[in-house]
Amino acid sequence: MSAVEERLAAAGLEVPEVAKPVAAYVPALSTGSYVHTSGQLPLQSGELIATGKVGAGVDVETATACARQCALNAIAAVKAQVGDLDRVTQVVKAVVFVASDPSFTGQPQVANGASELLGLAFADAGVHARSAVGVAVLPLDAPVEVEIVVEVA
């Protein structure tokens, strides 16, 4: 087990199987020393853990948990590409999309669910640049979607 997986296990988390794509794309792609993940939804055991818009039916706590699950799924996509998560030398960027009610402005707070998980998993290498973007709708009516870029050795 990698040190990344050990840190996750200590927090009661496990890297899941890679989520199956919902359209014509791959979960992650390596190019040079980087791995880019596709947007990952808050799927757990093949089911969305929540649906709807944040600020109108989905509360911030649920959305933050969704962002955390999305990041865990992104880690799974990276692992499928590189094998050993300890090969990740830096999480470079995270982009968090939040399906938001027009009046909701707390996207950064929701995105913290993903950022904090990446920090937990990768320690100092988990510090990253980030965008938190409010959108009208996401695939399958998911409240959150996360994509990451990591550098590997």
N, C-alpha and C positions, 0 to 999 in steps of 0.2 A: 504494500500500500504506500502511495506517495505521501510526502509530508503534507501536501495540500489536502488529500483525502483524510489524513489523520486529524488535521485541524477541523475539518468539517465534521468528522465523526465525534470529536470531543464536544461539538455543539449540537449533537444529536441529528446530524444531517448526513445524507449519503448521496453520492453522485448517481443520478438515475440513468436509465437507458436513454439513448438519444431519442428525442421526440420525432415521430415520423412527419415529414413535410406535409403541409395541407395543400400544396400546389406543385408546380414544376420548378423545383430548385433543390439544392443540397443544403444540409444543416450547417456546414462550414466548409471553407475552402482555404487551402494553404497557398501562399505565394511568397517566394523568398523566405524570409525569416518571420513572416507574419501569418496569423490565422484570423480570418474574418468569419464571424458567424452570421448566419441569416437571423432575422428577427425571431426570437423565441417567445412563445406564448406561455402563460401560466398553467401549463398542463402538468397534472400529477396523475400517474397511472392512466394516461390517455384521456383524461377528462379535464376541462377547464375548472379551476377552483372557484372562479366567479365569472359573471358576465355583466355587461352593462357599462354605464358611464359613471366616472368618478364625479362626485358632487351631486348626482341624481340617481340614487339607488345603490351605489357602491361607496362605502365610506373610506376615509383615508387609511385607516388601519388595514382594511381588507386589501386595498390597492397596494399598500406597501408590502404586504405579504405576497401579493401577486408578483410584484417586482422582484422580490427575493427568489421566488420560484422560477421566474424567467431567467434570472442570473444563474441559478443552479442548472437549469436546462442548457444555458449557453456554455457553462463549464463542461457539461456532458458532451456537447458538440465539439468543443476543443479537444477533450480527451480522445474522442473517436478519431480525430485527425493526427494527434501527436503521440498517443499511447500513454506516456508518463506525464502527468500534470506538473511534475517538478521541472520539466523542460521549459515551462513558461518563465521568462525572465522579467516580463513587464506586462501588466494590463495597460494598454495604451489609451483606449477610448471606450466609453460606454455611451450608447444612445438609448434613451428611455422614452418610449412613446406612451402617452397617457390619454385614453379615450375620455374626454372631459366634457362635462356640462359647460356651456358657454361662460357661466359665471365662476367656474372653478379656476383658481390660480395657484394651487399648491402642488404643481407638478414636481418641483425640486424635492419637496418632502417625500412624495411617493417614490421618486427616483432613489432616495437614500436607501430604500430597501435593497436595491440592486448593488449600490456602491458599498454599503456596509458588508454585504455578503462577499463581495469581491475582496474587500480588505481582510475579512476574516480568513478567507480561503488562501489568499496569496501573500498575506502579511505586507511587508514593505513593497513588494512587487505588485500589489493590488491597488496602489495609488494611481489614479487615472484622470484623464480629461473626461468631461461628460457634457452631454446635452440632455435636457429634459423638455420634451415637446408635447404640447397639448394638441390632440387631433380629434376630428369629428367621430371617427369610427375605426375599429381595428378588426382584423379577420376573426370570424366566428363570434363577434361581439365581445371579444376579450377586452378587459379594462386596461391592460398594460401589455407592452411588447418591448423586449430588450435585445439589442445586438451589441456585441463587443468585438474589439480587435486586440489581439495579444501578440507579443513578440516571443519567439522561442529560440532556444539555443540549439 
